[in-house]
Amino acid sequence: MSQLSVWSAGSRYGDADPVPAEPGRLVAAFVGSVPAAVTATWPALAAVLAADSVDPARVWYPPGAHWTDQRDDLKRFDEPFAFFVGTSGMHLAEGPQRRLQPLPDPTAPDQSLPIIRKEDLGKGSESGR
């Protein structure tokens, strides 16, 4: 925290004295008021908000080819159709069932999702990450 301004209604809109900003006391009061079930989610929230949790070069709409193929065929690499078809969670009356692909736990070191290419559909195989 680099700056904190605190007002009361009187100090903001009237002629009351300014409210002293005491970040340590205010943060401690907030943390003390939060239920344990909520504070248990804070490590995941911190991981999601941290700029360095995932390599920015790996943040991509679900690719349609392996990462190593990115240079050779960018059009195919940028094709997410197979990923969404193969991971929709849809249950079909006929044909292969499609599993639902959850996102990784935010605190897990590996944040990658499987790469599913068009040729992988219906084979039951999932290709590289």
Secondary structure as the mmCIF struct_conf table of DSSP 4:
data_model
#
loop_
_struct_conf.conf_type_id
_struct_conf.id
_struct_conf.beg_label_comp_id
_struct_conf.beg_label_asym_id
_struct_conf.beg_label_seq_id
_struct_conf.end_label_comp_id
_struct_conf.end_label_asym_id
_struct_conf.end_label_seq_id
HELX_RH_AL_P HELX_RH_AL_P1 ALA A 9 TYR A 13
BEND BEND1 GLY A 14 ASP A 15
HELX_LH_PP_P HELX_LH_PP_P1 ALA A 16 PRO A 20
HELX_RH_AL_P HELX_RH_AL_P2 PRO A 23 SER A 33
BEND BEND2 VAL A 34 VAL A 34
HELX_RH_AL_P HELX_RH_AL_P3 ALA A 36 THR A 39
TURN_TY1_P TURN_TY1_P1 ALA A 40 THR A 41
HELX_RH_AL_P HELX_RH_AL_P4 TRP A 42 LEU A 49
TURN_TY1_P TURN_TY1_P2 ALA A 51 ASP A 52
BEND BEND3 SER A 53 VAL A 54
HELX_RH_3T_P HELX_RH_3T_P1 PRO A 56 ARG A 58
BEND BEND4 TYR A 61 TYR A 61
HELX_LH_PP_P HELX_LH_PP_P2 PRO A 62 PRO A 63
BEND BEND5 GLY A 64 ALA A 65
HELX_RH_3T_P HELX_RH_3T_P2 TRP A 67 ASP A 69
TURN_TY1_P TURN_TY1_P3 GLN A 70 ASP A 72
HELX_RH_AL_P HELX_RH_AL_P5 LEU A 74 PHE A 77
TURN_TY1_P TURN_TY1_P4 ASP A 78 ASP A 78
HELX_RH_AL_P HELX_RH_AL_P6 PHE A 81 GLY A 86
TURN_TY1_P TURN_TY1_P5 THR A 87 THR A 87
STRN STRN1 SER A 88 SER A 88
BEND BEND6 ALA A 93 GLY A 95
STRN STRN2 LEU A 100 LEU A 100
HELX_LH_PP_P HELX_LH_PP_P3 PRO A 102 ASP A 105
TURN_TY1_P TURN_TY1_P6 PRO A 106 THR A 107
BEND BEND7 ALA A 108 PRO A 109
STRN STRN3 ILE A 115 ILE A 115
HELX_RH_3T_P HELX_RH_3T_P3 LYS A 118 ASP A 120
TURN_TY1_P TURN_TY1_P7 LEU A 121 GLY A 124
STRN STRN4 SER A 127 SER A 127
#
